[in-house]
Amino acid sequence: MKGSSAALLIACAFGVACGPAADRAPTPAQSPRVAPVPAGVTFGAVDNPRAERVSMVRVLADPASLDKKSVAVVGYLDLAFESNHFCLHKEDADELLLSNCVSISVPNSPEVQALNRRYVGVWGTVVVGRSGHMGLFDLSIQDVRQIEPMLNKEELKHAGKAQ
């Protein structure tokens, strides 16, 4: 009796794991829907011709060369209860690898909250010096004038089909 129960259990597990449904790709009807992309937020001038386009790596590696300069930079926005982070990667925010993040000063509004926990382009001013909750960061991005969502692969694919 024990042997037949074990054999039945193994056969069922094998059938579930290796059955015909396991190797099928989802049909378009089964594919997850792509959520609408939140709108960008502007606080004042839309385009600042003085803003230097820089990478987040440069901001982190050489902040002194950018101190008090207007920049346009892409990173991962993580708005938290006591500290707002702007990170190089999503994983840096998820794992609290704060050496790859800077503090960011943005208004607490529904439009900004809609951009939380996604990659965004930010136009603001780099400021070297202790900032953030309890002075946790060595630099920050302040006087943010614009935040724009960056589209991921699924959103780009969906946008291409909509046109």
C-alpha positions in Angstrom: 0.0 0.0 0.0 2.8 2.4 0.9 4.6 1.7 -2.3 1.6 2.3 -4.5 0.8 5.6 -2.7 4.3 6.8 -3.2 4.3 5.8 -6.9 1.0 7.6 -7.4 2.4 10.7 -5.6 5.5 10.7 -7.8 3.4 10.2 -11.0 1.1 13.1 -10.1 4.1 15.4 -9.3 5.8 14.4 -12.6 2.6 15.0 -14.5 2.2 18.5 -13.0 5.8 19.5 -13.5 6.3 17.9 -16.9 2.9 17.8 -18.4 1.9 19.5 -21.6 0.8 22.8 -19.8 4.3 23.2 -18.2 6.1 23.9 -21.4 3.6 26.1 -23.2 4.2 29.8 -23.4 1.2 31.9 -22.3 -1.1 33.0 -25.0 -1.6 36.8 -25.5 -4.9 36.5 -23.6 -3.0 35.0 -20.6 -0.1 37.5 -20.7 -0.2 40.0 -17.8 -1.6 43.4 -18.6 0.9 46.3 -18.6 -0.1 49.0 -16.1 -0.4 52.5 -17.5 2.8 54.5 -17.2 2.4 57.4 -14.7 2.7 60.9 -16.1 5.9 62.9 -15.4 5.9 65.8 -12.9 7.3 69.3 -13.5 8.0 71.8 -10.8 8.8 75.1 -12.7 10.8 75.3 -15.9 10.3 72.2 -18.1 13.7 72.2 -19.7 16.8 73.6 -18.2 19.5 74.1 -20.9 22.1 74.4 -18.2 21.4 70.9 -16.9 24.3 68.6 -17.7 23.3 65.0 -18.7 25.3 62.7 -16.4 25.1 59.1 -15.4 24.3 58.0 -11.8 27.8 56.3 -11.8 29.4 59.8 -12.3 27.2 61.3 -9.6 28.3 58.6 -7.1 32.0 58.5 -8.1 32.8 62.2 -8.5 30.2 64.3 -6.7 32.6 67.1 -6.0 32.8 67.9 -9.7 29.0 68.3 -9.8 28.5 70.1 -6.6 25.8 72.8 -7.0 25.4 72.0 -10.7 22.2 71.4 -12.4 22.0 67.8 -13.8 19.7 65.4 -15.7 20.2 61.9 -14.4 18.4 58.5 -14.5 18.1 56.3 -11.5 15.7 54.3 -9.4 13.3 56.4 -7.2 12.5 54.9 -3.8 10.3 57.1 -1.6 10.3 55.9 2.0 8.7 57.0 5.2 11.8 58.8 6.7 14.1 59.0 3.7 13.8 59.3 0.0 16.5 57.5 -2.0 17.6 57.8 -5.6 19.6 54.8 -6.5 21.8 53.4 -9.3 19.7 50.1 -9.4 16.4 48.8 -8.0 18.4 46.1 -6.1 20.3 48.9 -4.3 17.1 50.2 -3.0 15.6 46.8 -2.2 18.7 45.6 -0.3 19.5 49.1 1.2 22.9 49.3 -0.5 22.9 53.0 0.3 26.5 53.6 -1.0 24.9 53.3 -4.4 22.1 55.8 -3.5 21.8 59.5 -2.9 19.1 61.4 -0.9 16.5 63.2 -3.1 14.2 66.1 -2.1 10.9 65.9 -3.8 7.4 67.1 -2.9 5.1 64.6 -1.3 2.3 64.6 -3.8 0.2 62.0 -5.5 1.9 62.7 -8.8 5.4 62.0 -7.4 4.1 59.0 -5.4 2.9 57.5 -8.7 6.5 57.4 -9.8 7.8 55.7 -6.7 9.7 52.4 -7.1 10.5 52.8 -10.7 13.3 54.1 -12.9 12.9 57.8 -13.6 14.8 60.7 -15.2 15.4 63.6 -12.7 16.4 67.2 -13.4 17.8 68.8 -10.2 20.9 70.1 -8.4 23.6 68.0 -6.9 24.5 69.1 -3.4 27.5 67.6 -1.6 27.2 67.3 2.2 25.3 65.3 4.8 21.6 64.9 3.9 18.7 62.6 4.2 17.3 61.0 7.4 19.8 61.5 10.2 22.5 62.7 7.7 22.7 59.2 6.2 23.9 60.3 2.8 27.0 62.2 1.7 25.1 64.0 -1.2 21.7 64.7 -2.4 19.7 65.9 -5.4 17.7 69.0 -4.5 15.7 71.6 -6.2 14.1 68.9 -8.4 12.4 70.5 -11.3 11.2 67.5 -13.3 10.7 63.8 -12.9 9.9 61.6 -15.9 9.2 57.9 -15.9 11.6 55.7 -17.9 9.8 52.9 -19.8 10.7 49.3 -19.2 10.7 46.6 -21.9 7.1 45.6 -21.4 6.0 49.3 -21.5 8.0 50.0 -24.6 6.5 46.9 -26.3 3.0 47.9 -25.3 3.6 51.5 -26.5 4.7 50.2 -29.9 1.5 48.2 -30.3 -0.7 51.1 -29.3 0.7 53.3 -32.1 
